[in-house]
């Protein structure tokens, strides 16, 4: 196999090095004092260019869009652009995290090549615009699987690292735990290699840094074996769930690889759990990966029915869930990891759209949060379709960890209108949800709508000062950003 790509030597010290230049310190101090800011540079195209996200909420008018095919092209685009810069991949973040008004938008989706694969070492290096589904095509024949990823395979790998995503994996935590190294283009165009050993502060800040530190152009990852998994399902009162999790999911001898529990409206007081555990039973399907061209008319029809019919919640609880619940299944890990978000995509998102929120709550306080969460949802009449519970150990990598200790995550999937009044209503109950999470010592996830107040953000992410210091050293002029960092950083 060819040797991994390495970055050219750095021209000056970076975060994590012993020395930092006096000029860098001065620039960082000025930026910290609010004295060094990038003023908007309005470059008007003949036709306005907008960057949207999957919800179709919050389109951002940008000055230019580029789609580079190499880290050299990224470096050149960064050096040549005079103003603010944002980076995006699959555009599944929901609050403007991939664009900045009148700035440069770097669309990474053309950088989707395999750099190298080392099956014997279970490691791989890819360009950041590759989607998980593309990586699965490369590794499935070697009987390897992605170690940690989201529940669906449509997301770009660089984007997943930038938001420090997670999935249903038992004991794995965020994707940052499986990242070995990153190639990053900094705000001055330099290309650097960052890892736990080389520029460690830069590495930690870029994971979950939402593009504020640099443009991630390559990602090196640990992989796992592709094994057969058997679906095991159970249903119980929510109050019994934590003890059941300790007994049936956490122990190593249970061999659980994937786990989630769903709470359904209107009570959100019963856990419908699904475990995927290692198995030597015969496969119930021979598919190794879900075909890319599959259509999902039944899934979309059911989604419309449970979200729009007057008795949709009852329909889901009494008929839809039980019908899915009783089906035995043994499949490859890669097949279950290759789910396609198109199964959840509505016919259009003009009048209404589907959105997510997520809250991370210390294990011992999960039930208390769940009770308050249900109260807030009912009080505001929010159209929540389900709440999915996942698990994560403490984040050991990111400088902005969403799991400061072991947590249950509560993923809230809901439908809302797209008009201004509907967005304001969602903002009110979202802030109530964040308050409920903070009251239990928890936090909230950043890739969604930017409804949190500045005070809530600061309380949820108290490490932001360390993050800000690294950004000031790597990007002293504050060129890299997006709507998220405009609001909170």
C-alpha positions, 0 to 999 in steps of 0.5 A, a space after each residue: 500500500 502507498 504511504 499515507 499523505 503527509 503535510 508540508 512542514 509548518 511555517 510557524 508554530 501551531 496550537 499544541 506546539 511548544 512555541 507560538 510566535 509573538 505575532 500570533 499571540 498578539 493577533 490572538 489577543 486582539 481577536 479575543 478583545 474583539 479588535 480583529 474581525 473579518 468585515 463582510 465582503 459583499 461580492 455579488 454574483 450575476 445570479 444570487 447563490 444560496 446554500 440550503 440545508 436538508 430542512 429548507 430552513 435558513 437558506 444563506 446567500 453566499 458570495 461564491 461557491 467552489 467545489 474543489 477536487 484536491 487539498 491544493 484547490 482548497 488551499 488556493 480557494 482559501 488563500 484567494 478569497 478576501 472575506 469569510 469562509 464556510 465549509 459544507 458537505 452533505 448539508 444535513 446540519 439544520 441551522 446555517 452551520 455550513 454557510 456564512 452570509 456573503 462568504 465563500 462556501 466550500 462544497 467538499 462533495 467532489 473530494 470523495 476518493 479513497 486515499 489508502 486502505 490497509 485491511 490488515 491493520 483495519 485502518 483507512 484514509 479518505 478524502 473528507 467529502 466521501 460519504 459513509 455509503 461510499 466507504 462501505 463500498 470500498 471496505 465491504 469486500 474486505 469484511 470490514 465495517 465502519 467503526 462509528 457513524 450515524 444511523 444513516 449512510 448519507 453523511 459525508 465523513 468530514 462533516 461527521 467529524 466536524 459535528 463529532 457525530 455518533 450513532 447507535 454503537 454500544 460503548 463507542 461514543 462519538 466518531 472522534 474516538 475512531 479518528 486517527 489523523 486529519 489533514 486540515 487546510 488552515 485559514 492562511 492556506 497551509 496544509 497541516 497534519 493533525 493527530 493526537 501526537 502532532 498538533 494535538 490541540 488543533 486535532 481536538 478542536 477540529 473534531 466537533 469544531 464545525 469548520 471554525 479551525 480549518 477545512 478538513 480535507 482528509 480523515 484517517 479512521 479505525 475500522 471494525 470487522 463486519 459481522 452478522 447481527 441479530 435483532 432483539 427487541 423488547 418493550 417496557 415502561 420507561 422507568 424500567 429502562 435504565 436497569 434493563 439497559 445495565 442488564 441487557 445492553 452494557 455487559 460484554 457477554 451480551 455482544 450488543 453492537 447497536 442499540 436504541 430505544 424509541 419513546 412514542 407520543 403522547 406519553 413518551 413513557 414506554 421504551 421500545 428497544 432494539 438491540 443488534 447483537 453478534 450472532 452465528 444464526 443464518 442470515 434472513 437476507 443475503 444483501 450485504 449493503 442496501 442498494 442505492 437505488 431503492 425506493 421507499 413509498 411505504 415508509 414515506 406514506 407511513 411517515 405522512 400518516 403518523 404525522 398528519 392524521 388526527 389519530 396519527 400517534 395512536 396509529 403509530 403506537 397500536 399498529 405501525 410499531 407492533 408490525 415492525 417490532 415482531 419481525 426477526 432478522 439476522 443481517 450483516 452489520 454493513 447492511 444495517 449501517 447502510 440505511 438511506 435517509 431517503 426513506 424519511 424524505 417527504 414529498 416536499 418541504 414547502 409548508 412543513 419540514 422534519 427536524 431534529 433536536 438532541 440532548 445529552 443527559 447524565 445516566 443517573 438523571 435520564 428519567 428526570 429529564 424524560 419526564 420534563 421533556 414530555 411535559 414541555 412537548 405536551 405544553 407546547 403542542 409540539 408535533 414530535 413523532 418519536 424520541 430515540 434514546 442512545 448511549 455514549 461514554 464520556 468524550 475523551 477527544 473533542 475540545 467541545 465535548 457534548 458528553 462530559 460524562 457518560 450520557 443517554 442521548 435523547 434524539 427528538 424527531 418532529 415536524 414543524 411549519 416553515 413560516 415565521 410564526 411556526 419557527 418562533 414557536 419551535 424556538 420557544 419550546 426548544 429553549 425550554 427543552 435546553 433549560 430542562 437538559 441544563 437543569 439535569 447537568 446535561 447539554 444539547 447538540 449544536 448542528 440543529 436550529 440556532 434557537 439557544 440563547 447565548 447564556 444557554 450555549 455558554 452553560 452547555 459548553 463551558 470549554 468554549 474559552 479553550 476552543 476560542 484560544 485555539 481558533 485565535 492561534 490557527 485563524 487570527 483574523 477569524 476568517 473561518 466560520 458560519 452562522 453557528 459561530 457568528 451567533 455564539 463564538 
